Each structure stands twice: as structure tokens, then as C-alpha cells.
Amino acid sequence: MAARADHIIGGEMYYTFLRKNGANNVYSITLKLFLRCDATSAQIDQAVNITVYDGSGRFYMDLKDNGLADIQNYAVNEVDPCIINPPSVCYKIGYYNTGAVELPPNASGYVATFERCCRRIGLANIYSDNNNIGGTYSCDIPGNHNGFDTNSSPSFSKEKGVIVCADNRFTYDYAAEDPNGDSLVYSFSTAYTGADRDDPKPDRSNTPGETVTYKPPFSADQPLGDKATIDPKTGIISGIAPKSGLYIVTVTVKEYRNSILIGEHRKEFQFTVTSCVRQVVAAMPDKYSDCDGYTITFINNSTPNKEYVWDFGDGNTLTTTSRDPFQHTYATQNTYNVKLSVDKNSSCGDSAFAKVLVYPVLKPSFDANGLCITKPTQFINTSTNDVGNFEYYKWDFGDGTILNDTANARTTNWQYTRPGDYIVSLYTRTDRGCEKTFKDTLSIYDKPPFSTTSDTLLCINDGLVLRAESPMAGSYRWGPLPLYNITGETTPNPFVTPKVDYTYNVTFTDLTGCTNTKQVKIDVRDKLLVRTGADSVICTGDPVNLHAVADGAYQFTWTNLATRAIEGRTPDITVTPARSSSYEIRVDLGTCFAADSINFRGVDPPAAFAGLDTTICYGEKLWLEASGGAYYLWTPPATLTSPRLPVTLAWPKNTTTYVVTVTDTLGCPKPVQASRTVTVIPPVPAFAGNDTIVTKGQLFRLHGSGGYSYTWSPAEGLSNPNVFDPVTNINRDIIYHLVVRTIEGCVGEDDIKIRYMTGPEIYVPTAFTPNGDGMNDVFRPLPVGITKLEFFRVYNRWGEEVYSTNEYLKGWDGTRRGQRIDSGTYVWIVRGVNEAGITMERRGTVVLIR
């Protein structure tokens, strides 16, 4: 199976008359395939089969294996320097020649054809996304009438790459050349499908038959949209390009000789429309034709931040740098050609043109009669125009259920078949070119809209005015027949006095005879029922919800019976009664009424009391005592002995607020809370100082901390036992005990051990046993009279350092990097500075015993 060929982007086939061979004609047929520029030699067919049919569609012959004669490359030769992002536009043309083809002359001529699949997916103007849409390229060889069988067909010769920028003006020369000098006429035409995925390169091709399907709004006549046209005389395509995408464009050229049609010839080509960005773009509406007055509001959609020169066509100009809408007023009626130049003095400047029609005033409008689907709606054209005559009308009735819901008459009718809202448009155009559309929304109904009194209650003693109303003109009729207690039954507002439950109906008829009927149900009451709650005891000062239940939607009134004040007019209200209060609920329906009442007795809530806030020292206990009710509950309960009793023992560790909830048995069930905050003074941070070693014969100053007052004991050797920093002159080992008190009277205690040794000297033990028994577990120096320890280091027998510190009384625990090391002898060295400022250094060994 041949490979699919989405690299083919178009094609053309033409014929050339070579000579006569006896009675037969000899032609050469050339197939041009337009290829993507990235097509590889493996993708390009090296030979093609062309099939020939006679003019009546009968197979005539196969032209097999027509080889690839030439490949030519085409690219954009002239790139507009004013495009900031010029795209790469290129393609190839592959030429296949049949050589001499001998055909006997006939009246209907011949058709040569070639099919290939598949077109690439994602084309913008035809459906091809299933990757199963091929193409057919063909040429028609005329019959022998008028000697046209010796003709050579025209061929499209303007092969060049052109940049087509989306939403911008463009020009593309699609012209052909005719070797016989015949006249040529150009037009857009349809493209044809051909072949499929299962057989993308058939051995025998069919004649062109099935056309491609175009995506709206594109068509064979408008392959690039409604803003691009082809000149029938020159073959030049120009206008405003569509959005970015790939577009299949087919052009047919008709060949005439002496005003007689010889035949048609087609070329299909895939246009690449890209999103170009031009340095400067001039843009404004192409036409101002609403003819609304002499003053025109001009819109500038051009590139911003440029100089704009307006020529209004009436001799007036304006130069500005603003793109804001502005107005220009013309003096006389006329058609004016307006030019907008942007960046006029730049080599990349641009211009836009517009036609302005000043023929005021055109006012399209219409009225509509009959909005019921039972009859056609009549549309009455009320449009006015001050200059010229109306030459065209177009109605769009907005009926989406029908395709041709339009009309061109001045006044017309339209039959709607379904109710709903429809947007109706009237487009008008005058012989001066003025054009404008008027739109209005019509509400079409199957029944005329109207409203009436809702179902209601009525006191048996009263009467009622019923009401009906419609935005439409029409008549009313109340019933049913025979009439019952009703006056004014043909008016929209009759008066009724039913004595039993009754249903009235009303029929509204609009001016077209369309009707609608509704009912009003009247519930007649000879007595009313209302109930509220039972009498109750409440807590004094609490709000109370009053609720009433009635047997109908009556008028409710709550009254305080003590003050006669009206408390509310709804079934549910909230009041705050005095100690004892009564309330009445009354319901009214016309002259009928009913009432009920409720009484409240107020009881005071418990007078809860938890005691006064207090302060205790850390570790102390205290009694909490509550009063004011019958039942008690203390929280938090974790530090209480009896949280459900009024008196309980508390031992808070931190400042705590104890809350007691008190309830009573006197009739007010509301729990009331009281609280007591116990402030706990944290533990006193008494500190007498670190144990130390002092040189015999030296005075030593103690430094206590942590409180407000200090007491040292024993007082032996102290300069003052009641200050935080006394001096001791004792000359023996001693333990001093310090008692520290806070300003609140809380107490803390600590000891300091002082050891006296001969010095200055550094004492180092000779062995230690780090076995965790708490005795001799750490190897440390004992510096006596040493004011600064510079270092203490320990080495193993290989000279590796296993421990080092410069902290006072710190030592080695027999580990290295967290790992226990073996028993043995280790070398130590220690250095420090004594009280006289002299550096002392000692060395030795120590035995680690495990």
C-alpha cells in the first residue's frame, strides 16, 4: 500500500497540443503537485498514474508510471521589512509529464485525472480532521467543435511565495497564461475529494465528482471568507485575510475565444495565513453608514503610540497622537472618503480608508400586532428616512426552529408556532447607501399573560374586590355560571360576597381572540382559631420566644397585657418579660377575630460565688469554697479533690482559673458560672553557686541568686549571713546552705561545697574507672588558685588526641566520638593561669581501668 501524502498542498493539471498524427491529436499532459517544503525524497512520489476518460465519462486509457521530471523550490523573495516576525513561507513543485498522448478527436473531448490521499488535518476552511480526505486534480481537453481540439490549455504561472498576514490586507497574483492568447475569466470554485486511507494512490483515478465540505462561514465561493475576493479579469486575490490557519483555495479560469467558451481549467493551492506583527497597522471601520446625523464618531483601532493623520474628505484634517474615539461634524450631506494615515513619515507607515455617508436621519423601527401563536403576528414598518428612498428591507424574525425566518417586504407577517422570547431584527438600506438595523424582543405566548388575585381567606361577614390585570388590551369575564354573589362580572375588579368556600374563574381575551383562564379560590371562615404555649416559669431577665399557631394566614398581633403595648405582628416574636408578665395573641380576618394568652412567672437565677482571687507558692494547696445554689461543678477537675462539692481542696501547679457552675432547684434551671483565679508563684530558682576549690588562706566571695532576701548558714566565717554575696574567711572544707525568699514569701534552698587545698596548683588523679557507678567515673584536673584554664588534653599512646576542654572542672568520661575506648595508660597535659597571672603547665599519665 502506498504511503499517505499529507505533504501535498495542492495541484494543477494542464495539456499542450503537440501535433496531428493523421486524424488523431497528440498532446502532452503535465501534472503539477504543490508540496510542503519539508517534504523528503522518500515522501515524494517518483511516478504517478494518470487516467483518461472521454467526455461522457467512459474510461479510455491509463497512462502508467509517468516519472517525476523536475522539482522546483519556491520561497518568499521579498520580505516586507515592516513585519516584525516574518514567517518562513516556502513550498516545492513536482512536475510529472506524460510524454506524447495520442487521442482521436470526438465531440465531447476528454478528461485526464489523478487522485491522491490524504489532505493534512487541521485545515481551517474544509473538514479534514479524520485524515481521510484526498484530492483530485484534472484537466478537460475540449472536443473538436470549432476546431478547439487543437487548443492548448492555459496554465497558472505566478508561482511565488507570498506572506499572508491574518486580519490584514493582502494581495496574491493567481493569474494564468494562455499559449493561444485566449481571453481568461477567473473565479473561486470548489475543491474535490479523491482516494482514501485504504487506497491513497489508486492505480486508476476517477473523474472529479465529490466536493469537499467547507466549514462555515467559508464556502467554495468564499474560501478565505467574505472579506477576500478575486478579480475576474486579472486573477488577483485581495482583501482582508482570515484568521491564522491553512486554507484550501481553488481558482477556475474559463477560456474564451471570440466570446465562445473553450473550456475550464483549475488550480488548487493551500494558503498559509500567519499571525504577522507589523510595526505599524492602520485600522478603522470600513464604513460609517448609519446616517444618524452630521456628527460622526470615528474609531481608531491602529497601532498605539503613533502619530495619526485624519483626512475627513471635506477639506478638513486632524493630526493627533490619541486613539480615543472622537467626533467630526460635516457641514453638508454627501458621501465622503476618509483616509487615516499612521506614522505617515515612516517607511513602515500604513493607511486605512473608509466611506462616510452623511444623509441624516435614518430611523428604522417597527410595531407588532398579535403576539399569540394562534394567529400570525403582523409587523408594521414605521421606519423613517429624511434623505433618499428606502431600497431594501430585511426582516429576521428570530425563529431558530426555521432556517428561512426572513422577509424582504416593507410590512409583513410571521406565524410563530411556539411561545417564547424572540429577537426580531429589521435591516433597512436607502438608495444613498445608508443602512441600519433595529432590534426588539417580542414575547410570544400561547395564552395571553395576565395576573389575578391569589387564593385568599375571607371572613363570612365581609366582601372582597377581586382583581385581574394584563399588559395586553382585552376583555374580562368572571364566572362560573350561574353567577354567585358577584357584582361587575365583566370588569377586571368585581366585588364578591360568598358565604361558603367558593372558586371564581376569570377569562381574559386579547384583541386577537386568544384566551387565558385563571381561578381564585376563596376560603370563607365563620370563626378563627389561634393557640399559643402553656403558662410557664422562666428565669428573670431571660428572653422568651412567643409562638402562635393559627388555622389560617391571618393578621397577628401580640400585646403585653400589663402595659397594653403591641410587641409584634408575626406568629413568632421574642420578648424579655418582667418578673411576672402576660401576653395576648390576637388574629384578625376582616371583621372576624380570635385570641389566646400566655402567663410567665419569673424566678431569679442562682447567685453563684467562687471566692476571691488569690496567690500561692508552688507546691502549696488551698481550699476553694462556692455558694449560691444547690448543685456545683468545678473545672478544671485535674487538680481538685472533690469537683462536685461546693468546698474542695486544690493544688494547682500553674496559675489556674477555676470555674464553678452553680444550678438551683427553685424553678430557674439556668446554670450560672463564677470563677476564681489562683496565681501560682513558680518554684524559687535559689542558687548558691557551683561547688568550688579555694586556695588555703584566700578569702572567697559567695554569690547567691533567685529571690528577694537571702540567709546563709552556718554563719561561721561569713562577713554577713543575710546578704546575697558575703565573704568567707574560713580555711577548711565546708558546705554553706542558702535559703532564698521571694517578695511574696515563697522559699527556695540550695547548697555550695567549698574545698580548700594548697595552691596555686593543678591536681590531677593518676587513674579513673568510668563504669557508671558514680564514683571516679570522670578524669578531670582540680585547679587550685587557677583563675583561667587554658586547656586540658588527653592523648593515646600514638599521640592522637582523644579529649580536649578549657571549661573549669570538666573532664573525660573514657570515650572518643561517643565510643568507649580500651583500658590503658594515656598521656595528659593541662595549662592554666594562677592568681598572680603566672602560666602553669603540668603533664603526666593516667590509667583508664574498666
PAZAKOL-52233 format. One record per residue (C-alpha): residue in one letter; x, y, z. Coordinates in steps of 0.5 Angstrom, whole numbers, padded with zeros to 4 digits, always signed. Last residue first. Example, Ala and Ser with C-alpha at 12.3 -4.5 7.8 and 13.67 -1.06 7.14 Angstrom:
residues 2
S+0027-0002+0014;A+0025-0009+0016;
This chain:
residues 850
R+0075-0002+0166;I+0081+0002+0169;L+0084+0008+0165;V+0091+0010+0168;V+0093+0017+0168;T+0100+0020+0165;G+0103+0026+0167;R+0104+0034+0165;R+0103+0040+0168;E+0103+0047+0166;M+0103+0054+0170;T+0102+0061+0167;I+0103+0066+0172;G+0098+0072+0173;A+0099+0072+0180;E+0092+0069+0181;N+0094+0063+0177;V+0094+0062+0169;G+0093+0055+0167;R+0095+0049+0163;V+0094+0042+0163;I+0097+0036+0159;W+0095+0029+0159;V+0098+0022+0157;Y+0094+0016+0157;T+0095+0009+0160;G+0091+0003+0159;S+0083+0001+0158;D+0080+0001+0152;I+0076+0006+0149;R+0068+0007+0149;Q+0065+0011+0143;G+0062+0017+0143;R+0067+0021+0139;R+0072+0018+0144;T+0070+0016+0151;G+0073+0015+0157;D+0069+0020+0161;W+0074+0026+0161;G+0073+0032+0165;K+0070+0039+0166;L+0072+0042+0173;Y+0073+0049+0169;E+0072+0049+0162;N+0078+0049+0157;T+0077+0042+0154;S+0080+0037+0150;Y+0080+0029+0149;V+0082+0023+0145;E+0088+0027+0142;E+0092+0022+0138;G+0100+0021+0140;W+0100+0014+0139;R+0100+0012+0146;N+0093+0016+0147;Y+0093+0023+0148;V+0089+0027+0153;R+0088+0035+0153;F+0086+0040+0159;F+0087+0048+0156;E+0087+0055+0158;L+0084+0054+0165;K+0084+0061+0168;T+0084+0064+0175;I+0088+0058+0178;G+0088+0058+0185;V+0087+0051+0186;P+0086+0047+0179;L+0083+0040+0180;P+0084+0037+0174;R+0079+0032+0171;F+0078+0024+0170;V+0071+0022+0170;D+0068+0016+0173;N+0071+0016+0180;M+0065+0014+0184;G+0058+0015+0181;D+0058+0007+0179;G+0058+0009+0171;N+0064+0004+0170;P+0069+0010+0168;T+0074+0008+0173;F+0080+0013+0174;A+0087+0013+0175;T+0093+0018+0177;P+0089+0024+0179;V+0091+0031+0177;Y+0092+0037+0182;I+0093+0044+0179;E+0097+0048+0184;P+0096+0055+0187;G+0096+0053+0192;T+0094+0048+0198;M+0087+0046+0198;Y+0081+0049+0201;R+0074+0045+0199;I+0068+0049+0199;K+0061+0046+0198;I+0055+0050+0196;D+0048+0049+0198;D+0041+0051+0195;E+0034+0053+0198;G+0028+0056+0196;V+0022+0060+0199;C+0016+0064+0198;G+0014+0070+0202;E+0011+0074+0196;I+0017+0078+0196;T+0021+0072+0194;R+0025+0068+0200;V+0032+0065+0199;V+0035+0060+0204;L+0043+0058+0203;H+0046+0053+0206;Y+0054+0053+0206;I+0058+0047+0206;I+0065+0047+0209;D+0073+0045+0208;R+0077+0049+0212;N+0080+0056+0212;I+0074+0060+0214;N+0075+0067+0211;T+0068+0068+0208;V+0066+0074+0204;P+0058+0075+0204;D+0055+0076+0197;F+0047+0075+0197;V+0046+0079+0204;N+0044+0076+0211;P+0050+0072+0213;N+0054+0078+0214;S+0062+0077+0213;L+0062+0070+0214;G+0067+0065+0217;E+0061+0061+0221;A+0054+0064+0220;P+0052+0056+0218;S+0048+0058+0215;W+0047+0063+0209;T+0040+0067+0209;Y+0038+0071+0203;S+0032+0076+0201;Y+0029+0078+0195;G+0030+0072+0190;G+0034+0067+0186;S+0041+0069+0187;G+0047+0067+0191;H+0054+0070+0190;L+0060+0068+0195;R+0066+0071+0196;F+0072+0068+0198;L+0078+0070+0202;Q+0085+0066+0201;G+0089+0063+0206;K+0088+0056+0203;T+0087+0056+0196;V+0080+0055+0194;I+0076+0049+0191;T+0069+0050+0188;D+0062+0047+0188;N+0058+0052+0184;G+0054+0058+0187;A+0048+0058+0192;F+0043+0058+0187;A+0035+0059+0189;P+0031+0059+0183;V+0024+0060+0187;P+0019+0055+0184;P+0014+0059+0180;I+0009+0063+0184;V+0002+0060+0183;T-0004+0065+0182;V-0011+0062+0183;T-0016+0065+0179;R-0023+0065+0182;S-0029+0064+0177;A-0037+0064+0178;Q-0042+0061+0173;V-0049+0061+0173;P-0054+0055+0170;K-0061+0056+0168;P-0066+0052+0171;C-0070+0057+0175;G-0075+0054+0179;L-0072+0054+0186;T-0068+0048+0185;D-0061+0051+0183;T-0055+0051+0179;V-0048+0053+0180;T-0042+0052+0175;V-0035+0053+0178;V-0030+0056+0174;Y-0022+0055+0177;T-0017+0060+0174;T-0010+0057+0174;T-0003+0060+0175;N+0001+0053+0175;K+0002+0047+0179;P-0005+0048+0182;W-0006+0044+0189;A-0014+0045+0190;L-0018+0042+0196;T-0026+0043+0195;V-0032+0046+0198;P-0038+0047+0194;L-0038+0039+0192;R-0038+0037+0185;P-0030+0038+0184;S-0028+0034+0190;T-0020+0033+0191;L-0018+0038+0185;T-0012+0039+0181;A-0015+0035+0175;P-0022+0038+0176;P-0022+0044+0171;T-0027+0046+0173;W-0032+0046+0179;L-0039+0043+0179;Y-0044+0045+0184;Y-0051+0044+0186;A-0056+0047+0190;G-0054+0055+0189;G-0051+0061+0192;S-0044+0059+0195;A-0037+0056+0193;E-0031+0055+0197;L-0024+0053+0194;W-0019+0051+0200;L-0011+0051+0198;K-0005+0047+0197;E+0002+0049+0196;G+0007+0046+0192;Y+0009+0053+0188;C+0007+0059+0193;I+0000+0061+0193;T-0004+0068+0190;T-0011+0069+0191;D-0017+0071+0187;L-0024+0072+0191;G-0029+0067+0192;A-0033+0062+0188;F-0040+0066+0188;A-0046+0064+0184;A-0052+0068+0186;P-0057+0063+0182;P-0062+0065+0177;D-0068+0069+0180;V-0075+0066+0178;G-0080+0070+0174;R-0087+0067+0173;F-0090+0068+0166;N-0097+0068+0163;I-0100+0066+0156;S-0106+0069+0152;D-0111+0067+0147;A-0115+0071+0142;A-0120+0070+0136;F-0122+0075+0130;C-0127+0076+0125;T-0129+0083+0122;G-0123+0083+0116;L-0119+0077+0118;D-0116+0078+0125;V-0111+0074+0130;R-0110+0076+0137;I-0104+0074+0141;E-0104+0076+0149;Y-0098+0077+0153;S-0098+0076+0161;S-0092+0078+0165;S-0089+0076+0172;R-0081+0078+0174;A-0081+0083+0167;P-0081+0079+0161;T-0076+0080+0155;V-0079+0079+0149;T-0078+0075+0142;I-0083+0074+0137;D-0086+0068+0133;P-0093+0069+0129;T-0092+0076+0127;R-0095+0083+0129;G-0090+0085+0135;E-0090+0087+0142;I-0096+0092+0142;A-0096+0095+0149;R-0102+0094+0153;T-0097+0095+0159;A-0100+0089+0163;L-0103+0085+0158;N-0097+0086+0153;T-0100+0085+0146;W-0098+0081+0140;T-0102+0082+0134;F-0103+0077+0128;Q-0106+0078+0122;Y-0109+0072+0119;A-0106+0066+0114;G-0110+0061+0117;D-0111+0056+0122;A-0107+0059+0127;V-0101+0057+0131;A-0097+0062+0136;H-0090+0062+0138;L-0087+0067+0144;N-0080+0066+0144;V-0077+0068+0151;P-0071+0073+0153;D-0068+0072+0160;G-0069+0077+0165;T-0072+0073+0171;C-0071+0066+0169;I-0078+0063+0167;V-0084+0059+0170;S-0089+0057+0165;D-0096+0058+0162;A-0098+0054+0156;G-0096+0056+0149;T-0100+0060+0144;R-0107+0058+0140;V-0111+0061+0135;L-0117+0059+0131;L-0122+0063+0127;K-0129+0063+0126;D-0134+0064+0120;R-0129+0063+0115;V-0130+0063+0108;D-0124+0060+0104;I-0124+0064+0097;K-0120+0060+0091;V-0119+0065+0085;Q-0118+0061+0078;K-0115+0063+0072;T-0117+0063+0064;N-0113+0065+0058;T-0116+0067+0051;C-0113+0069+0044;G-0119+0073+0041;T-0114+0077+0037;L-0116+0083+0042;D-0114+0079+0048;T-0119+0075+0052;F-0118+0074+0059;T-0122+0069+0063;V-0124+0069+0070;N-0126+0064+0075;Y-0129+0064+0082;T-0128+0058+0087;Y-0132+0058+0093;D-0132+0057+0101;V-0139+0059+0103;K-0142+0066+0105;P-0139+0069+0098;T-0139+0077+0098;V-0136+0079+0091;F-0134+0085+0088;P-0131+0085+0081;N-0125+0089+0079;P-0123+0087+0072;T-0130+0088+0069;T-0135+0084+0066;E-0137+0080+0073;G-0138+0087+0076;T-0142+0085+0082;I-0141+0078+0085;N-0145+0073+0090;Y-0146+0067+0085;L-0146+0067+0078;P-0149+0062+0074;L-0145+0061+0071;P-0138+0061+0073;G-0136+0066+0073;W-0132+0073+0071;R-0131+0075+0064;Y-0125+0080+0062;S-0123+0084+0056;G-0117+0086+0052;A-0111+0090+0052;M-0105+0087+0054;P-0101+0089+0060;S-0106+0085+0064;E-0109+0086+0070;A-0115+0082+0074;R-0117+0084+0081;L-0122+0081+0086;V-0126+0086+0091;L-0128+0082+0097;G-0134+0082+0102;D-0134+0081+0109;N-0139+0078+0115;I-0136+0071+0113;C-0129+0073+0114;L-0125+0072+0108;L-0119+0068+0106;T-0115+0068+0100;D-0112+0065+0093;S-0108+0070+0089;T-0112+0076+0086;T-0110+0076+0078;S-0105+0076+0073;F-0105+0077+0066;P-0101+0074+0060;P-0104+0072+0054;K-0104+0064+0053;D-0100+0061+0047;Y-0095+0067+0048;I-0090+0071+0044;S-0086+0076+0048;L-0082+0080+0043;T-0075+0083+0043;D-0073+0089+0039;K-0068+0090+0034;F-0067+0096+0029;T-0061+0095+0024;K-0058+0101+0020;E-0056+0102+0013;C-0055+0109+0009;G-0052+0107+0002;R-0056+0113-0002;D-0061+0109-0004;T-0063+0107+0003;R-0062+0101+0007;T-0066+0098+0012;Y-0065+0092+0017;L-0071+0090+0022;S-0069+0085+0027;V-0073+0081+0032;I-0071+0078+0038;Y-0076+0072+0040;D-0078+0071+0047;G-0082+0065+0048;P-0089+0061+0046;R-0088+0056+0040;T-0091+0056+0033;Y-0090+0063+0031;Q-0093+0066+0024;W-0090+0072+0021;N-0093+0078+0018;T-0090+0083+0013;T-0089+0091+0012;R-0084+0093+0008;A-0083+0087+0005;N-0076+0083+0005;A-0077+0077+0009;T-0073+0072+0014;D-0075+0066+0018;N-0071+0062+0013;L-0068+0057+0017;I-0074+0055+0022;T-0073+0053+0029;G-0069+0059+0031;D-0075+0064+0030;G-0071+0071+0031;F-0076+0074+0026;D-0070+0077+0021;W-0073+0082+0017;K-0070+0085+0011;Y-0071+0092+0008;Y-0068+0095+0001;E-0069+0101-0003;F-0071+0106+0002;N-0071+0113-0001;G-0067+0119-0001;V-0066+0124+0005;D-0070+0124+0011;N-0071+0117+0013;T-0077+0114+0017;S-0078+0107+0019;T-0085+0105+0022;N-0085+0098+0019;I-0092+0094+0022;F-0090+0087+0023;Q-0097+0083+0024;T-0096+0077+0028;P-0100+0071+0025;K-0105+0068+0029;T-0106+0062+0034;I-0099+0063+0037;C-0101+0070+0040;L-0097+0076+0040;G-0102+0080+0035;N-0099+0087+0033;A-0092+0089+0032;D-0089+0096+0031;F-0083+0097+0027;S-0077+0102+0027;P-0071+0104+0023;K-0069+0112+0024;L-0065+0114+0018;V-0063+0122+0019;P-0059+0124+0016;Y-0055+0124+0010;V-0048+0124+0011;L-0045+0117+0009;V-0037+0116+0011;K-0033+0111+0007;A-0027+0109+0010;F-0020+0108+0008;A-0013+0106+0012;S-0006+0108+0011;D+0000+0105+0014;G+0007+0108+0016;C+0013+0103+0015;S+0018+0108+0011;S+0016+0113+0017;N+0013+0120+0015;K+0006+0118+0016;D+0006+0114+0022;V-0001+0112+0021;S-0005+0115+0016;L-0013+0115+0016;K-0016+0117+0010;V-0024+0119+0009;N-0028+0118+0003;Y-0034+0123+0004;T-0041+0121+0001;N-0045+0128+0002;Q-0050+0132+0006;T-0047+0138+0008;A-0043+0141+0014;Y-0040+0135+0017;T-0038+0135+0024;H-0032+0131+0027;Q-0033+0127+0033;F-0027+0123+0037;P-0026+0116+0040;D-0019+0115+0043;R-0013+0113+0039;S-0009+0120+0041;T-0003+0122+0038;T-0006+0127+0034;T-0006+0131+0027;L-0013+0133+0024;T-0015+0134+0017;N-0021+0138+0014;G-0022+0139+0006;D-0029+0135+0007;G-0025+0128+0006;F-0024+0127+0013;D-0017+0127+0012;W-0014+0124+0019;V-0007+0124+0021;Y-0005+0119+0027;E+0002+0120+0030;K+0004+0113+0034;N+0003+0111+0041;P-0002+0105+0039;T-0002+0101+0033;S-0009+0103+0029;N-0016+0101+0032;N-0018+0109+0031;I-0026+0110+0032;F-0029+0116+0029;T-0036+0119+0032;I-0039+0122+0026;T-0043+0129+0027;Y-0048+0130+0021;G-0053+0126+0024;D-0055+0118+0024;C-0054+0116+0017;D-0052+0109+0020;S-0047+0109+0014;Y-0040+0109+0017;K-0036+0104+0013;D-0029+0101+0013;P-0028+0101+0021;M-0022+0103+0023;A-0015+0100+0022;A-0008+0103+0021;V-0002+0098+0022;V+0005+0100+0024;Q+0011+0095+0026;R+0007+0089+0023;V+0006+0083+0027;C+0004+0077+0023;S+0000+0072+0025;T+0000+0067+0019;V-0004+0065+0013;T-0002+0059+0009;F-0005+0058+0003;Q-0006+0051+0000;F-0007+0051-0007;E-0012+0048-0012;K-0011+0050-0020;R-0017+0049-0025;H-0018+0050-0032;E-0025+0051-0036;G-0026+0050-0043;I-0027+0053-0050;L-0032+0058-0048;I-0034+0063-0054;S-0033+0070-0054;N-0028+0070-0060;R-0024+0065-0056;Y-0026+0064-0049;E-0022+0060-0043;K-0025+0060-0036;V-0020+0060-0030;T-0022+0056-0024;V-0019+0058-0017;T-0019+0053-0012;V-0016+0056-0005;I-0015+0051+0001;Y-0014+0055+0007;L-0008+0053+0013;G-0009+0058+0019;S-0009+0064+0022;K-0015+0068+0022;P-0018+0071+0015;A-0014+0076+0010;I-0017+0082+0009;G-0018+0084+0001;S-0014+0081-0005;I-0014+0076-0010;I-0011+0078-0017;G-0014+0073-0022;T-0013+0079-0027;K-0020+0080-0030;P-0025+0076-0025;D-0021+0080-0019;I-0022+0075-0014;T-0025+0077-0007;A-0023+0077+0001;K-0027+0080+0006;D-0033+0075+0006;G-0028+0069+0008;L-0022+0066+0005;P-0025+0060+0001;Q-0031+0065-0001;D-0034+0062-0007;A-0033+0055-0005;S-0035+0056+0002;F-0033+0059+0009;P-0037+0061+0014;P-0038+0055+0016;K-0033+0050+0015;Y-0033+0047+0007;T-0034+0040+0005;V-0030+0038+0000;T-0033+0036-0007;E-0035+0029-0010;G-0034+0028-0017;P-0028+0029-0021;T-0026+0024-0025;N-0024+0017-0022;S-0017+0015-0022;R-0014+0008-0023;D-0008+0005-0020;P-0010+0008-0013;K-0005+0012-0009;P-0008+0013-0002;D-0012+0006-0002;D-0014+0005+0005;R-0013+0012+0007;D-0018+0015+0002;A-0018+0017-0006;G-0021+0024-0008;T-0024+0030-0006;Y-0025+0036-0010;A-0024+0043-0009;T-0030+0048-0010;S-0029+0055-0014;F-0027+0062-0014;S-0027+0066-0020;Y-0023+0068-0026;V-0024+0070-0033;L-0019+0069-0039;S-0019+0071-0046;D-0015+0067-0051;G-0008+0069-0053;N-0006+0062-0055;P-0001+0060-0050;D-0005+0062-0045;E-0002+0065-0038;A-0005+0064-0031;A-0006+0070-0026;Y-0007+0068-0018;D-0003+0074-0016;Y-0004+0075-0009;T-0005+0081-0005;F-0006+0082+0003;R-0010+0087+0008;N-0009+0084+0015;D-0013+0080+0019;A-0008+0074+0019;C-0002+0076+0015;V-0001+0073+0008;I+0007+0072+0006;V+0008+0071-0001;G+0012+0065-0004;K+0012+0065-0012;E+0009+0061-0018;K+0005+0066-0022;S+0004+0062-0028;F-0002+0058-0028;S-0003+0054-0034;P-0008+0056-0040;S-0010+0050-0044;S-0007+0048-0051;N-0012+0048-0057;T-0012+0043-0063;D-0019+0040-0060;F-0022+0047-0061;G-0023+0047-0068;N-0030+0050-0067;H-0033+0043-0065;N-0027+0038-0064;G-0028+0037-0057;P-0024+0040-0051;I-0019+0037-0047;D-0021+0038-0039;C-0016+0038-0034;S-0015+0034-0027;Y-0013+0034-0020;T-0017+0030-0015;G-0016+0031-0007;G-0016+0026-0001;I-0020+0027+0005;N-0018+0021+0010;N-0014+0025+0016;N-0021+0025+0020;D-0019+0032+0021;S-0021+0034+0014;Y-0027+0039+0014;I-0025+0045+0010;N-0024+0052+0012;A-0018+0052+0017;L-0015+0046+0015;G-0013+0042+0022;I-0011+0035+0018;R-0007+0034+0012;R-0010+0032+0006;C-0009+0025+0004;C-0010+0022-0001;R-0008+0022-0008;E-0013+0022-0015;F-0010+0024-0022;T-0015+0026-0028;A-0015+0027-0035;V-0022+0029-0038;Y-0023+0028-0046;G-0027+0031-0051;S-0034+0031-0052;A-0035+0032-0060;N-0029+0027-0061;P-0022+0027-0064;P-0018+0021-0063;L-0013+0022-0058;E-0005+0021-0058;V-0001+0022-0051;A+0006+0024-0052;G+0010+0025-0046;T+0006+0024-0039;N+0010+0029-0036;Y+0010+0030-0028;Y+0013+0036-0025;G+0014+0037-0017;I+0013+0044-0014;K+0016+0046-0008;Y+0014+0050-0002;C+0016+0056+0002;V+0014+0061+0007;S+0018+0063+0013;P+0014+0068+0018;P+0016+0075+0018;N+0016+0077+0026;I+0017+0085+0026;I+0014+0086+0019;C+0016+0093+0016;P+0021+0090+0013;D+0016+0086+0008;V+0020+0080+0006;E+0021+0080-0002;N+0024+0073-0005;V+0019+0069-0001;A+0020+0062-0002;Y+0020+0057-0008;N+0023+0051-0010;Q+0023+0047-0016;I+0023+0039-0017;D+0023+0036-0024;A+0021+0030-0029;L+0018+0026-0024;G+0016+0020-0028;N+0009+0018-0031;D+0009+0011-0029;K+0002+0009-0033;L-0002+0013-0037;D-0009+0009-0037;M-0014+0009-0042;Y-0021+0011-0044;F-0026+0010-0039;R-0033+0013-0040;G-0035+0019-0037;S-0038+0022-0043;G-0032+0027-0045;D-0028+0021-0045;Y-0024+0019-0039;V-0016+0019-0038;T-0013+0016-0032;I-0006+0019-0030;N-0001+0014-0026;V+0004+0018-0022;A+0012+0017-0021;Q+0017+0018-0016;D+0012+0020-0011;I+0015+0025-0006;Q+0015+0022+0001;A+0022+0019+0001;S+0025+0025-0003;T+0023+0029+0004;A+0018+0034+0004;D+0020+0040+0009;C+0018+0045+0003;R+0011+0042+0003;L+0009+0040-0004;F+0005+0043-0010;L+0004+0038-0015;K+0004+0040-0022;L+0001+0035-0027;T+0003+0036-0034;I+0000+0033-0040;S+0003+0032-0047;Y-0002+0032-0053;V-0002+0029-0060;N-0009+0029-0064;N-0011+0024-0069;A-0013+0024-0076;G-0006+0023-0078;N-0002+0025-0073;K-0003+0032-0071;R+0001+0036-0067;L+0004+0038-0060;F-0003+0041-0056;T-0001+0042-0049;Y-0005+0040-0043;Y-0006+0042-0036;M-0006+0039-0029;E-0006+0043-0022;G-0004+0041-0015;G-0005+0043-0008;I-0001+0042-0001;I+0002+0035-0002;H+0006+0033+0005;D+0000+0030+0007;A+0001+0024+0003;R-0001+0017+0005;A+0004+0012+0004;A+0003+0007-0002;M+0000+0000+0000;
